[in-house]
């Protein structure tokens, strides 16, 4: 009788240990999946309605931050303007997502551009985009998409329209059919009478504004080549040259290009290369954990890293 009682006590103790371990393990794994170890941030975007149509400019810097918000390194080939047929979306905040399968905004935008939801009028584009994001991202990814500030631009019934979604503040969307938008918000000298400017004149003002801002905050979250895209009633095209952006789907793709020295990364002051190595490795491991978890769910197949094509 005593022997049976001891066996029951031992078994109960073992079960308690297992349950206790699961209590600690599962929240840790969930936190790892929900919170990406890398955050890419930094932007200066200007969108204006001028004499020739709509012109949008952005810088090209992507600032790598760790979970605590510490700036580790940056690269200057970060895409922030995304063509959507004869419209566009420009990112003015975070360029990364808390999703192991789709960790970068360009990858999500590329998919959205090919979806039926992208074929709506420009003033309906914000709602359609967030509906699409909700259908392809996990819960944590959707939340991270909603804190990105985005500019939407295009023509509707021959009329130019600019809309801005204030993801980092009010999370509201407002539209206008004249003037300009700037993120960060500021008055831009030279754009007071933007409606009378040509694409070339507006481009000069925008480029100087972004370059001057970048020089004032160096080393900071704004910098690299200024990229411009223009939209008319009948066409949309790049204005001048643009960088050759990396085709990153997840942080594992970033890690691969980093190891192969395909994209230059520049360390922030006080940061050593070992810290960047650790951050990049953490990102790749987070992706592997997330994709392994997804592949174990019925009906979910983990994608091959780097296999998704880009239409950029």
C-alpha positions as CSV (number, residue, x, y, z in Angstrom):
1,X,0.0,0.0,0.0
2,X,2.8,2.4,1.0
3,X,4.7,1.4,-2.2
4,X,1.7,2.3,-4.3
5,X,1.3,5.6,-2.6
6,X,5.0,6.5,-3.1
7,X,4.7,5.6,-6.8
8,X,1.7,7.9,-7.1
9,X,3.5,10.8,-5.4
10,X,6.6,10.3,-7.6
11,X,4.4,10.3,-10.8
12,X,2.5,13.4,-9.6
13,X,5.8,15.1,-9.0
14,X,7.1,14.3,-12.4
15,X,3.9,15.5,-14.1
16,X,4.2,18.8,-12.1
17,X,7.8,19.3,-13.3
18,X,6.8,18.7,-16.9
19,X,3.8,21.1,-16.6
20,X,6.0,23.7,-15.0
21,X,8.6,23.4,-17.8
22,X,5.9,23.9,-20.4
23,X,4.6,27.0,-18.5
24,X,8.0,28.6,-18.9
25,X,8.8,27.2,-22.4
26,X,5.6,28.0,-24.3
27,X,5.5,31.7,-23.3
28,X,9.2,32.1,-24.2
29,X,8.6,30.5,-27.6
30,X,5.5,32.5,-28.2
31,X,7.4,35.7,-27.3
32,X,10.2,34.7,-29.7
33,X,7.7,34.2,-32.5
34,X,5.7,37.3,-31.8
35,X,8.6,39.8,-31.3
36,X,11.2,39.9,-34.0
37,X,14.8,40.3,-32.8
38,X,15.4,42.8,-35.6
39,X,13.5,46.0,-36.4
40,X,14.2,48.0,-39.5
41,X,13.2,51.7,-39.3
42,X,13.9,55.1,-40.7
43,X,12.5,57.1,-43.5
44,X,12.0,60.5,-45.1
45,X,9.2,60.6,-47.7
46,X,7.7,63.6,-49.5
47,X,4.7,63.3,-51.8
48,X,3.5,66.2,-53.8
49,X,0.9,67.2,-56.5
50,X,2.7,69.4,-59.0
51,X,2.0,70.7,-62.5
52,X,3.0,67.5,-64.2
53,X,1.2,65.1,-61.9
54,X,2.2,63.3,-58.6
55,X,5.9,63.0,-57.5
56,X,7.1,61.0,-54.5
57,X,10.6,61.0,-53.1
58,X,12.2,58.9,-50.3
59,X,15.7,58.2,-48.9
60,X,17.1,54.7,-49.0
61,X,18.3,54.0,-45.5
62,X,17.3,51.0,-43.3
63,X,18.4,51.2,-39.7
64,X,18.7,47.8,-37.9
65,X,17.6,47.9,-34.3
66,X,17.5,45.2,-31.7
67,X,14.5,44.3,-29.5
68,X,15.5,47.1,-27.1
69,X,15.5,49.7,-29.8
70,X,19.3,50.1,-29.8
71,X,20.6,51.1,-33.3
72,X,23.1,48.5,-34.4
73,X,23.9,49.2,-38.1
74,X,22.4,50.5,-41.3
75,X,22.3,49.8,-45.0
76,X,21.4,52.2,-47.9
77,X,19.4,50.0,-50.3
78,X,16.1,49.9,-48.5
79,X,13.1,50.1,-50.8
80,X,10.4,52.6,-49.5
81,X,8.4,53.3,-52.7
82,X,6.3,50.5,-54.0
83,X,4.6,50.7,-57.4
84,X,1.0,49.3,-57.3
85,X,0.0,49.3,-61.0
86,X,-0.6,53.1,-61.8
87,X,-0.6,53.9,-58.1
88,X,2.0,53.6,-55.4
89,X,2.5,53.1,-51.6
90,X,5.4,54.7,-49.8
91,X,6.6,53.6,-46.3
92,X,7.7,56.3,-43.9
93,X,8.4,54.3,-40.8
94,X,9.1,50.6,-40.1
95,X,10.3,48.5,-43.0
96,X,10.1,45.2,-41.1
97,X,7.2,43.0,-39.9
98,X,6.8,40.6,-36.9
99,X,6.2,37.6,-39.2
100,X,8.8,34.9,-39.7
101,X,7.5,34.1,-43.3
102,X,7.2,37.7,-44.5
103,X,9.6,39.8,-42.4
104,X,10.1,42.7,-44.8
105,X,7.6,45.2,-46.1
106,X,8.8,45.1,-49.8
107,X,7.9,41.3,-49.8
108,X,4.4,42.0,-48.6
109,X,3.9,44.9,-51.0
110,X,5.1,42.8,-53.9
111,X,2.5,40.2,-53.1
112,X,-0.2,42.8,-52.6
113,X,0.6,44.4,-56.0
114,X,-0.2,41.1,-57.7
115,X,-3.4,40.5,-55.7
116,X,-7.0,41.5,-56.9
117,X,-7.2,43.8,-53.9
118,X,-4.7,46.2,-55.4
119,X,-7.0,47.0,-58.3
120,X,-9.1,49.6,-56.5
121,X,-9.2,53.4,-56.5
122,X,-6.4,55.1,-54.7
123,X,-8.7,56.3,-51.9
124,X,-9.8,52.7,-51.3
125,X,-6.3,51.4,-51.4
126,X,-5.5,51.8,-47.6
127,X,-8.4,49.7,-46.5
128,X,-7.8,47.1,-49.2
129,X,-4.1,46.8,-48.3
130,X,-4.8,46.2,-44.6
131,X,-7.4,43.6,-45.5
132,X,-4.9,41.8,-47.6
133,X,-2.2,42.1,-44.8
134,X,-4.7,40.5,-42.4
135,X,-5.2,37.6,-44.7
136,X,-1.5,36.7,-45.2
137,X,0.3,37.7,-42.0
138,X,0.1,36.2,-38.5
139,X,-1.5,38.1,-35.6
140,X,1.8,39.7,-34.5
141,X,2.6,40.5,-38.2
142,X,-0.8,42.3,-38.6
143,X,-0.2,44.4,-35.5
144,X,3.3,45.4,-36.7
145,X,1.8,46.4,-40.1
146,X,-0.6,48.7,-38.4
147,X,2.2,50.8,-36.8
148,X,3.8,51.7,-40.2
149,X,3.0,55.1,-41.5
150,X,2.2,54.9,-45.2
151,X,1.5,57.3,-48.1
152,X,-0.8,56.2,-50.9
153,X,-0.8,58.1,-54.3
154,X,-2.6,57.9,-57.6
155,X,-5.3,59.3,-59.9
156,X,-9.0,58.8,-59.5
157,X,-11.2,60.0,-62.4
158,X,-8.4,62.2,-63.6
159,X,-7.9,63.8,-60.3
160,X,-4.6,63.4,-58.3
161,X,-5.0,62.1,-54.7
162,X,-2.6,61.7,-51.8
163,X,-3.6,59.7,-48.7
164,X,-1.6,59.2,-45.6
165,X,-2.2,56.5,-42.9
166,X,-0.8,57.7,-39.6
167,X,0.3,54.3,-38.3
168,X,2.7,55.6,-35.7
169,X,0.2,58.0,-34.0
170,X,-3.5,58.2,-34.6
171,X,-3.8,55.2,-37.1
172,X,-6.2,57.3,-39.1
173,X,-6.2,57.9,-42.9
174,X,-6.7,61.3,-44.5
175,X,-6.7,62.2,-48.2
176,X,-6.1,65.4,-50.2
177,X,-6.0,66.5,-53.9
178,X,-3.5,69.3,-53.7
179,X,-0.3,70.4,-51.9
180,X,2.2,67.9,-50.4
181,X,2.7,65.5,-47.6
182,X,6.0,65.1,-45.6
183,X,7.0,62.5,-43.1
184,X,8.5,63.5,-40.8
185,X,6.1,66.4,-40.9
186,X,7.7,69.7,-41.7
187,X,7.2,72.8,-43.9
188,X,9.3,72.5,-47.0
189,X,10.7,75.6,-48.5
190,X,10.3,75.6,-52.2
191,X,7.0,73.6,-52.2
192,X,4.7,76.5,-51.1
193,X,3.5,76.8,-54.7
194,X,4.1,73.1,-55.7
195,X,1.1,73.1,-58.1
196,X,3.1,75.4,-60.5
197,X,6.3,73.2,-60.4
198,X,7.4,70.7,-63.0
199,X,8.6,67.2,-62.1
200,X,12.2,68.4,-62.5
201,X,11.7,71.5,-60.3
202,X,9.9,69.5,-57.5
203,X,12.5,66.7,-57.6
204,X,15.3,69.2,-57.0
205,X,13.5,70.6,-53.9
206,X,12.7,67.2,-52.6
207,X,16.2,65.8,-53.1
208,X,17.8,68.8,-51.4
209,X,15.4,68.6,-48.4
210,X,16.1,65.0,-47.8
211,X,19.8,65.3,-48.3
212,X,20.0,68.3,-45.9
213,X,18.0,66.5,-43.3
214,X,20.2,63.4,-43.6
215,X,23.4,65.4,-43.3
216,X,22.0,67.1,-40.1
217,X,21.2,63.8,-38.3
218,X,24.2,61.7,-39.4
219,X,24.7,59.0,-38.5
220,X,21.0,58.6,-38.4
221,X,17.9,56.8,-39.7
222,X,17.8,58.9,-42.9
223,X,20.4,58.7,-45.7
224,X,21.5,57.1,-48.9
225,X,20.4,57.8,-52.4
226,X,17.1,59.8,-52.9
227,X,14.7,57.8,-55.0
228,X,11.8,59.4,-56.9
229,X,8.7,58.0,-58.7
230,X,6.2,60.0,-60.8
231,X,2.6,59.3,-61.7
232,X,0.6,60.9,-64.4
233,X,-3.0,60.3,-65.6
234,X,-1.7,57.6,-68.0
235,X,1.6,56.3,-66.6
236,X,3.8,55.7,-63.6
237,X,7.6,55.4,-63.7
238,X,10.8,56.0,-61.9
239,X,12.2,59.5,-62.2
240,X,15.9,59.0,-62.7
241,X,17.9,56.1,-61.3
242,X,17.1,53.9,-58.4
243,X,19.1,51.4,-56.3
244,X,19.2,47.7,-56.9
245,X,17.2,46.6,-53.9
246,X,17.7,43.3,-52.2
247,X,14.9,40.7,-52.6
248,X,14.5,39.8,-49.0
249,X,11.5,37.8,-47.9
250,X,12.6,37.0,-44.3
251,X,15.5,37.9,-41.9
252,X,17.1,34.6,-43.1
253,X,17.5,36.2,-46.5
254,X,19.2,39.2,-44.9
255,X,21.5,36.9,-43.0
256,X,22.5,35.1,-46.2
257,X,23.3,38.3,-48.1
258,X,25.2,39.5,-45.0
259,X,27.4,36.4,-44.9
260,X,28.0,36.6,-48.6
261,X,28.8,40.4,-48.4
262,X,26.2,41.2,-51.0
263,X,24.9,44.3,-49.2
264,X,27.1,46.7,-47.3
265,X,26.2,47.3,-43.6
266,X,27.6,50.2,-41.6
267,X,28.1,49.9,-37.9
268,X,26.7,52.7,-35.6
269,X,29.2,54.4,-33.3
270,X,30.1,52.2,-30.3
271,X,28.9,49.0,-31.9
272,X,31.2,46.1,-32.7
273,X,30.9,43.7,-35.6
274,X,30.2,40.9,-33.1
275,X,27.1,42.7,-32.0
276,X,25.8,42.9,-35.6
277,X,26.7,39.2,-36.2
278,X,24.7,38.3,-33.1
279,X,21.7,40.3,-34.2
280,X,21.7,38.8,-37.7
281,X,22.0,35.3,-36.3
282,X,19.1,36.0,-33.9
283,X,17.0,37.1,-36.8
284,X,17.7,33.9,-38.9
285,X,17.1,31.7,-35.9
286,X,13.8,33.4,-35.2
287,X,12.7,32.8,-38.8
288,X,13.7,29.1,-38.6
289,X,11.7,28.6,-35.3
290,X,8.7,30.4,-36.8
291,X,8.7,28.5,-40.0
292,X,9.2,25.1,-38.2
293,X,6.1,25.9,-36.0
294,X,4.0,26.9,-39.1
295,X,5.0,23.8,-41.0
296,X,3.7,21.6,-38.1
297,X,0.2,23.2,-38.4
298,X,-2.3,21.2,-40.6
299,X,-2.6,22.7,-44.1
300,X,0.4,25.1,-43.6
301,X,3.5,24.6,-45.6
302,X,6.6,26.6,-44.6
303,X,7.9,28.5,-47.7
304,X,11.4,28.0,-49.1
305,X,13.4,31.0,-47.9
306,X,14.2,33.4,-50.7
307,X,12.0,31.6,-53.2
308,X,9.4,34.3,-53.6
309,X,9.9,36.4,-56.8
310,X,9.7,40.2,-56.7
311,X,8.0,42.5,-59.2
312,X,9.8,45.6,-58.0
